Amino acid sequence: MLFNKIEISPLLLSEIHFMGFSEFHINDNDFVIIDKNVFNKYKYTFPTNKVLILESNEELKSFNNLKNVYSFFSKNNLHKDNNVVCVGGGTLSDLIGFACNSYLRGVNLILVPTTLLSMADASIGGKNAINFQHIKNLIGSYYLPKKVIIDINFLKTLQEEHFFSGLAEIIKIAIVKSKSLFLIIQQNIEQIKLLNFGVLAEILEIAISLKCEIINIDFKDENQRLFLNFGHTFAHSFELKENIPHGLAVAKGINLALEISEKFAGLPTNTKNDIIDLFNAFNYNLKINYRNINKLALTKDKKHLSNTNKLVLLENLEIPKIMNLNNDEFNQIIKDLSKFKVYQ
């Protein structure tokens, strides 16, 4: 098995392991919560009878489903010395992470991400949430899993749009944190398209390590971790309005953030074009429809303060910055967005 039992430096209290899921030991006292598609595809059997199968979609992250998870925990007498093993993508881990954080004021969580997005981003760093009043991730917390088990073989059966959804988040962290990772991706476009697992494992491990560096410094989004929201302020609107996977919406949001960065943060045009060219090389749809920018979603953005709006912009590769705007300034930029050539 490729990358069997390779360990990345611990993230705060989490252990992150590259290993085959089949090699990971689950015992009869563990609780398993698994995505329905993953369960059906791989026909797993578990030594425990405490198994909950859930169908992953954005509607999963609701109070009703949170209550269903609590009921599963209560019915099967979950205690603080048990493990909850969550097998699935970021939507599922968001819900289960929030449930594990709040049940008994915290129970052991082990994440087994099955999508590239969840391997590179959602399972790393302890963010979890549910949606409320049609606003994505409005209610959430920070709660680190005990372990993250990354089995890259799950990518073999991942749908193409979800693969590129995850790749967009990897490109994002390269943009804000690592010229060298950006260059590796540029130099391996065709190999990435062909799902060369050697190349994918390399860029995935680098991306995870970079995110861990940031989170170890700024666990609760007070400064550097905010940079990981590059492209996200507008992406959540596109995700909601266009019903597209998160990472594909992030690619659109990055396109828009680059245009704003060129105008307000001095981003060199050639750097902006290099980034756009990389997304285009993977055939991302970067076209923006101004009508799909939801002002309510923007004001509910987690970086938004009562009279201060924080936009993550880019001065150059590896040099992100926060632009603080009052409500009038922010609204004017939103109004002016429809005039930007990015919409053409």
Summary of the structure (lengths in Angstrom):
residues: 344
radius of gyration: 19.8
end to end distance: 47.3
largest distance: 59.8
contacts: 1143
relative contact order: 0.10
helix: 52%
strand: 19%
